[in-house]
Amino acid sequence: MAVCARLCGVGQSRRCRRRQRNNQQDQGSDSDMDEEEGERIVGQRQGVAGGGAGGPELGVAATAGPSDASEYGSGHVNRGGSLDRTSTGPPHPQSLVELPPELLVEILSLLPGTALPNVALVCKKFRQILNTETIWRRRCMEEFGMKEDLRKMEAGGVSSQDLYVKRVNPRVKSGRFMKLLPDYEHMDYKDVYTHLLHPYRHILGLWQPDIGPYGGLLNVVVDGLFIIGWMYLPPHDPRVEDPMRRRPLFRIHLWESKKATVECMYGHKGPHRGDIQTVKKDEFSTKCNQTDHHRMPGGRQEEFRTWLEEEWGRTLEEIFHEHMQELILMKFIYTSQYDNCLTYRRIYLPPVKPSDLLQPGLFKGTYGSHGLEIVMLSFHGNSARATKLTGDPNVPAGQLTLDVDLSRPVVLPDLEQQRNIEELSRLVMGVHEQVQREVEQQASGTSATVRHAAEDACGAASGEEELAADLEAFSHSCQCDPSATSSSSSSSTTTSTSTNPPEAQPFVLPLGVMARNEVYPRTCRKCFYGTGLIAGHGFTSPERTPGLFVLFDEDRFGFIWLELKSFSLYSRLTDHLPHAHAPNMERFEAMLRNMQSWTS
């Protein structure tokens, strides 16, 4: 009520406020005077001031003061020399409700759309002002990225056959094309905001579908007059540099009844009835109410051939590798079970920090017979991590596929030695063995510390002697172990040498290393030791195997899997992804932990 009182000027009426001002003026005057007498005295004072160099205007300014003149405009001066506040000029607004309508529109359009319904409850004038299209158009643009004019907007992501259909009159056997979608020219921004954008704002952004080990990437955006859920598909293997492919899974739009309608876009018979339900925070599900639209006349064989052409860009006869054929058929059988209902969990893009090696984000990568998959690159201190958003039966979506130690750079030898797989393995395995020793020493040191702390707590006098002996023996063993000394010195040499590496080092894959894409960069910026996750079918016996992380440029990097003798090339996903950035690093790391728990 206090806010409403301040906005509307509730309290003393204007008559009371005017009477109060008159009383103050009467107290400040020597005697009562009528308006003509006041004007005569002001004229005399202006005449006296006009005799100076300043003229009449300067005389008034000198008497009233510049601040008073600017505040009260053309007010009169009373006998006491002060400015008369009961002037004939425009009254000074006492509350927001007294402002001109155009100013109120500008002010209210700055408020978030969620606050405007409460503002409409303040008074009748505010409720009328909030019917202005300018306010809601600005909210639609700033909060949801609607950039085009509602009256001229094209329906994005929809084909012409979805907009119009021929209705045939059976009596005359003729027909005319009728518009399937509502007439948006008679809608306004307030309806679009209130009944479409605001109710479904919680599903905008990036999501990962729960499709077992395969995962996926869904981007829900405001597209024209629709909210559309686009499923992002990697380009056809092995063209990792090509842009992502998109397929609409569902869309939401308004009808004339000002009610949002959900339609399923899966299948080959056009849009049909669907439903969206919020499961819990950062999780929602979609359901198709007409699954017969997903079936094809030729049965499952025709559906498989169509799916194969869309998914892989080829026919089954063109895939000669028998193991790859089995993987493809397995994926079709598994994913086709989810054409009826799907659950999605929210994912965020990683936050950007100045210390990052390159800008984090989403990348497409080659994974041998599994084809192209999508990973998320993020930075955590001295570690760069790539998490799978799409996966396979061996390493499912949500798992940490690459873990790179940025504190352990590797200096590449000359091109001739780079072509030798044994030479590259020697360099990487040398760093790997050093990491293993450090982990073991740290584990033994931690256990020794815990043991000696317990002995000290018991007050054993011999504990201190044993601790000193252990420390002396540990120091002696470190100094006498030639392999440890050489590894440590080589590591320090490597680090110091690579402090300022050349911007473009020549790079070539070792002979015998398989690459799905033979067109890879021939120069690189930096190389680091890292590990990659490999596992058997069904994510059995997972193991982290050493490899080499190769940074080519801001948009491409690679990883050499030494044990598998294969190379993966990753290229940045450059699509615009609004509503996808993490609020902070804590929320992002919590999301990564949840992703791993979904598939573990």
Secondary structure, DSSP 4 states (H G I P E B T S, - for coil): -HHHHHHHT-SS-HHHHHHHHHHHHHHHSSS---HHHHHHHHHHHHHHHHTSTTHHHHHHHHHH-HHHHHHHSS--B-TTSSBPSS-SSPPPP-SGGGS-HHHHHHHHTTS-GGGHHHHHTT-HHHHHHTT-HHHHHHHHHHHH---S-TTT---TT--HHHHEEEEEETTTTEEEEEESS--GGG--HHHHIIIIITTTGGG-EEEEE--TTTB--EEEEEETTEEEEEEEEPPSTT-TTSPPEEEEEEEEEE-TTS-EEEEE--SSS--EEEEEEEEETTEEEEEES-GGGG--TTHHHHHHHHHHHHHHSS-GGG---HHHHHHHHHHHHHHGGGSSEEEEEEE-BPPP-TT-SS--EEEEEE-GGG-EEEEEEEEETTEEEEEESB--SSS-TTSEEEEEEEEEE-----HHHHT-HHHHHHHHHHHHHHHHHHHHHHHHHHHHHHHHHHHHHHT-HHHHHHHHHHHHHHHHHHHH-HHHHHHHHHHHHHHHHTSS--SSEE--PPTT-EES-S---SEESEEEEEEEEEEETTTEEEEEEEEEEEEEETTEEEEEETTTTEEEEEEE-----TT-B-SSHHHHHHHHHHHHHHH-
